Amino acid sequence: MIKSNPNNPSERGKNTQQPPNTGKEKRTWAINRFSLITAAVTFVLIIIGALVSSNGAGSPLPEWPLSLRQLLPGGHLFGVSLYEYLHKLVAGITALLVLALFLWILVGERRAWVKWVGALALVLVIVQAGLGLLQLRMHGRDVMAITLIHAFVAQVFLGVVVSLTVFTSPGWVRAGELRAGFQKAQTPIVYFITTAATAALLIQVLLGAAYSRNLVGVVPHLAGAIVTATLIVWGTILVVHLEHERDRAFPYLTVPARIGIWVLMFELAVGLLSYFFGAGYVGDSSEPNREIIASVIHTAFASALLVTEVTLQIRLYRMVPITEGRT
């Protein structure tokens, strides 16, 4: 692999990605691409899940894994039943992808800690399946509580799968080669703010799910949004400052940070639209209305924002050492 010289001004900001040229690199590259597919399907699953929950926490199709006593009911499904069927179908596909990804990591990945992360993803998808089955069996406020947990674990699961895409990416190795350019004294505040931003975002997801089901008022959700947005903007400023301080580009860090700011702006805008539209728990509806659409888009941007923050957090850990001399 051709290494870039971090002290060469001509290579500042240059993309030095090289195609895999060894057996180990090719295996890691293939695992990375498969984990990207798994993350993308997980993202779609969360969007469909938001569409289902916005139309009612209860399930119109209590059978599993069948729907209307059929594996492929075809044209017999409409409205909420169709959303629920798609949710089950994509959830099953996601579970199979995660199982295959874990087995692939187990065989093709040498780093033991990456295998543990893969195992965590498998455990979380099993937990999600269990929570989904509970939702089919419960009613009333009990199912509301399970739905909240289900929505929260879905975001955590997405974060874990995204972390696998970062750990197996070619940039992970190259970023480790640039760690010597950062000093210990500059690390704590960047880590604290970006970690707090990721944690606040997960809490905000939970508050948003509770608010959409009328379990909490708008004040906690709004306060959480302000705190989360402040931490994300602050963390981005600190990351960009690292780049300007060294007078060279660090796109490995700044790209997800800047994308996160754009996603945050869209998320806040859609959140305001959702509030003015009265988006929340709408109940059984044969067709998605503007309240449901705004709520689903809001959830999609929240998930996209989580992807950028998790990516930034892990890349920051890789590139900026916690202690001097750490490898």
Beta strands, then each sheet from edge to edge (+ up, - down):
end
